[in-house]
């Protein structure tokens, strides 16, 4: 996976978490924002795991 694509996916994950937390602070219920937090964390986690596997195989 190319570096710009990895950076984009990480940015997308961070944005998802930030907007979910923003919704919580603006009055939404936490359970409604949990979906955005989980999606953002899983995007970031997938990139981290992928990088770890690539470094391990080299």
HELIX and SHEET records of a PDB file:
HELIX    1   1 UNK A    3  UNK A   25  1                                  23    
HELIX    2   2 UNK A   30  UNK A   57  1                                  28    
END                                                                             
